[in-house]
Amino acid sequence: MRTATKTMTIPGVLLALLLAALLAACSGGGDSASSGARARPEAPRTDGGGAATGRPAAAPARSIIHRAQLRVRAPDVDAASARAKQLTAAAGGYVADERTSTRPASATLTLRIPSDRYPATLDQLAAQLGTRLSLSRQSEDVTGEVADVDSRVRSARSTLDSFRRLLGRAGSIDEVIRVEKEIAERQADLEALQARQKALRQGTGHATVTVEIGTPPSTPVAEPDRRGFVGGLTTGWNAFTAFVSAAATVLGVLLPFLLPVAVVGVPARILWRRTRARRSAGPGRDG
């Protein structure tokens, strides 16, 4: 009878835990969003004699994600990149990504800067790397999301602990399998929440600054003035040199063929002329 009673209590406890987890997940966002409205105003602080000081309680810190994009031109891209890295390291930040190109010379840096040093460091980057082309800033307030995720992580941990305790009370293989399945699902949910929690902390703890560095555009070469006597002389000389170059090219192409023709043709021409001369002189001698 004890075993039967124990077996009957496990599904009830399991259902209660599932309902509790569902309610916690549904109410997490609403609690974090409306906590400020439900919170009672803090009583006025008193000094040593019991008189009210009238100083309000300090407002909670906001969780802000900062992003910025900076485009500059610099004669020396490598030197500008090195300076950007120095300013970032001095602020306690780091380079999250770097891409460079040589033709044309350019660099793109993704910098992660501590949020409390972000405004001053961004001003230094904009002023010291080169000629500023553009600067844009974005801010996102995620205070509510941070509170919601933190609350859901605590709830997920509590539910997971309850399931693990319930596993020790399981009285049959079927109950063990059901509880272990729930534990696996809750563990996956907790890990997903923890990953989002970590991303939010990294986003609010460090601002992201993308710096694009390029070289100034090259100055176009002015075309020479081809009008007047000097222009005509220049045009004529260019045409003459082009003709000579073309003739030399043709000669170079034909020369391998002309040499064999000359070696064979010149002796043949001489022999033909001698033979013709002898035939012409023969009839005169016989008369």
Secondary structure, 3 states (H helix, E strand, C coil): CHHHHHHHHHHHHHHHHHHHHHHHHHHHHHHHHHHHHHCCCCCCCECCCCCECCCCCCCCCCCEEEEEEEEEECCCHHHHHHHHHHHHHHCCCEEEEEEEEECCEEEEEEEEEEHHHHHHHHHHHHHHCCEEEEEEEEEEECHHHHHHHHHHHHHHHHHHHHHHHHHCCCCCHHHHHHHHHHHHHHHHHHHHHHHHHHHHHHHHHEEEEEEEEECCCCCCCCCCCCCHHHHHHHHHHHHHHHHHHHHHHHHHHHHHHHHHHHHHHHHHHHHHHHHHHHHHHHHHHHC
